[in-house]
Amino acid sequence: MKFYPYILFVFMFSHIDAGAQWVIKNLEENSFKLGNIKFQNDSLGYLIGDDSYFLRTQNTGENWEKLQIDIQININDYQLIGDSSIFAVGDHKLIKSKDFGENWDSISSISKKQLQTLWFFDNDTGIVAGYDGIYKTVDNGISWDTVWSVTQQGYKYGEIKQIYFPSSNIGYAIGMGRNQTNNPNFDNFLLKSADSGKTWEKVKSFSYIPVTICFTNDDTGFIGTETGTIHKTEDGGNNWIESLSTNGGPVRSIQFISETKGYATGGVTGYVTSGGYYSFFISQTVDAGQTWATYDTTGIPLNSICFIDENIGFVTGEFELIMKSNGGINSLPEDYPWHLVEDTGINEKEGLDFGFNIYPNPTNGILIVQKIIPTEEIVNVRLFNMSGKQIDIRDKVFTPEEIQLNTSALIPGTYIIQVVFDNKVKTRKFVKR
């Protein structure tokens, strides 16, 4: 019988509350619908999105009921107004409910204009935007004025992705436009309004692609990008600095519950440079975005985040996933549906040149490192988290063909094993459940 040494990797994330716990409150394994989560008050919340997808909770997310939107629409954005009204946009329609989502009316249709975002100040006055421009109504959608046009600004075509008003007068919008020349690049831009959306001007162009925007006051705001970074401005959008860089994919949702405490989430679906897998991240800042604590791992990609206060928060993702937190951002539940993401592409078997295999992957305890060429000497093995921080290193301890590593002390997530041979260095990812 062979004897295989055990190696125990022990470490702590000092910047994340290890006691925090997410709990699954909704999951539909045969559905790929996505939605955005928002709360009207401490108990009443909604998840609305693709293909008239609509869930509602009346007990702070403990239970969710499916409601029917009789109008066929792919909702891209919605807003809660007053005690019972909801506006929503998608396709070329603006729809409204006056009774907590029980019944809906199509109140306006803007012909051939794919609508992406909206912002209403009250039940009569609001703005919708999307392909081609920004439109404003003061009569509950009966009539609309074009207040900003993509083509009138010199673009061939383009769209507004999101609008955000930190106050009644000051508003911001992110979008993109295709140049008139043969240059295939898009201009990614930030617009600003100082008169409640009556007029808009471009204040900034970006080299990165903006996905979502959030402001905490008239001057201080954040933009999440397609490449997984968050950028911050403190002067009304004129200058931006990188505030966060994640490993979890596009930043899809940013929310602040105060001027100092905020949250962000996002995720990747499909293939990345190291193989195909699903992943997500959840980030938290308590110092107005100067620093962020981030939990990232292989898992169901996330689409939106909403914290009611410091003690209650939610994230949503594919498969109609809703998870509820007690205030922290890490530590997935024991019943997390790993089988939905186990086809990750990181259980690969390589040729002799690679040097080693690992299994089982994902693992909830013992991870076996198998040398493909027994005669090759392993100099050391290093363990990294997904942020690139080295967690452990073991030198000259490997002589058998298989080595068993005890990973039970690791927080669930994605990690990197790096094996250093005499003449090469090879790495693999593995998932700790």
Buried (B, 14 or more C-beta within 10 A) or exposed (E): EEEBEEBEBEBEBEEBBEEBBBBBBBBBEEBEBBBBBBBBEEEBBBBBBBBBBBBBBEEBBEEBEEBEBEBEBBBBBBBBBEEBBBBBBBBBBBBBBBEBBEEBEEBBBBEEBBBBBBBBBEEEBBBBBBBBBBBBBBEBBEEBEEBBBBEEBEBEEBBBBBBBBBEEEBBBBBBBBBBEEEEEEBBBBBBBBBEBBEEBEBBBEBEBBBBBBBBBEBBBBBBBBBEBBBBBBBEBBEEBEEBBEBBBBBBBBBBBBEEEBBBBBBBBBEEEEEEBBBBBBBBBBBEBBEEBBBBBBBBBBBBBBBBBEEEBBBBBBBBBBBBBBBBBBBBBEEEBBBEBBBEBBBBBEEEEEBBBBBBBBBBBEBBBBBBBEEEBEBEBBBBBBBEEEEBBEBEEEBEBBBBBBBBBEBBBBBBBBBBBBEEEEBEBBBBBB
